[in-house]
Amino acid sequence: MAGPHPSVAATRVAVRRELANMPAGSTVVVACSGGADSLALAAATVHEARAGGWRVVGATVDHQLQEGSADQAARVVEQLAALGVDETLTARVTVAWEPGGEGPEGAARRARYAVLEQVAEHSRAVVVLLGHTRDDQAETVLLGLARGSGARSLAGMRRAFDVYRRPFLDLSRDDTVTACQVLGLDAWDDPHNSDPGYARVRVRRSVLPVLEEHLGPGVAAALARTAQQLRADADCLDDLADERYAALLTPDGLPVDALAALPSALRTRLLRRLALDAGAPPAELFHEHVLALDALVTAWRGQKWIDLPGHLRGVRVDGVVRVRTVDAL
């Protein structure tokens, strides 16, 4: 008897590897939009759960960003139930953003993760699975490169963080589309995925194909490998920075002398953490802001303050770099 189609097998193996150590009886949540990636993920998880003895919860989020979104969310619930998940959950959120800030994509992502955290807590899930693929990873790396966002951005999406896992980061989007076709699953094509107003769509539709044409096939895979290598380095630096931050932080801030003695890669991480802990929005805190804070240490000329997002200011007072709200200074 012939085995499953190679693309179907690839999705199942990816899930099996990701959940290999999860005890029988555990609950796993699958985030599903109804697109090919997340639908293939749900199908593979339900299949593997039979042997693993896991309980599968399918979750979908209606962002209300386009007409008919409620109908699409209801359709996803029906598809998840037909696949055989043990429970389906859906939530409707209001996505709000301000011009010049994180934008609709970032705001929708933040709202979606807030829902998934609630679903995980409600269902006592050990893991929440996300359907991002190798192609998504390549797009993330290119966007980070174009924006000059530094090593952390070039390291791409994490394979695992908190309760979240991304089993498909080594699979192509073609694999998930083919798996859905073979399994007879009618995947949803989100209109936003064709809207050139989004930078990610332009990368997907224009930039990556040109790179493949001129540099040869395998560009997406190479970018994903680069992200994996950089992530190991970035994680190591982040761990070192966390240790130094905990050791150096005082109620007033970070001592200038101690900061000056650190390598730039660690010092800037500490200063970014200082701003974030003071309330700076992560999506609005850019590298230029961190460099301006760093100048309070390395290029001190008596600057009064540095303006930071979140109505914050960075200052150097009595040999300490502080970040406070405007009213508190």
Sequence and secondary structure as in RCSB ss.txt:
>XXXX:A:sequence
MAGPHPSVAATRVAVRRELANMPAGSTVVVACSGGADSLALAAATVHEARAGGWRVVGATVDHQLQEGSADQAAR
VVEQLAALGVDETLTARVTVAWEPGGEGPEGAARRARYAVLEQVAEHSRAVVVLLGHTRDDQAETVLLGLARGSG
ARSLAGMRRAFDVYRRPFLDLSRDDTVTACQVLGLDAWDDPHNSDPGYARVRVRRSVLPVLEEHLGPGVAAALAR
TAQQLRADADCLDDLADERYAALLTPDGLPVDALAALPSALRTRLLRRLALDAGAPPAELFHEHVLALDALVTAW
RGQKWIDLPGHLRGVRVDGVVRVRTVDAL
>XXXX:A:secstr
     HHHHHHHHHHHHHTTT  TT EEEEE  SSHHHHHHHHHHHHHHHHHT EEEEEEEE   STTHHHHHHH
HHHHHHHHT SEEEEEE      TTTTHHHHHHHHHHHHHHHHHHHHHT SEEE    HHHHHHHHHHHHHHT  
HHHHT S SEETTEE TTTTS HHHHHHHHHHHT      GGGG TTSHHHHIIIIIHHHHHHHH S HHHHHHH
HHHHHHHHHHHHHHHHHHHHHHH  SS EEHHHHHTS HHHHHHHHHHHHHHTT  GGG  HHHHHHHHHHHHS 
S    EEETTTEEEEEETTEEEEEEGGG 
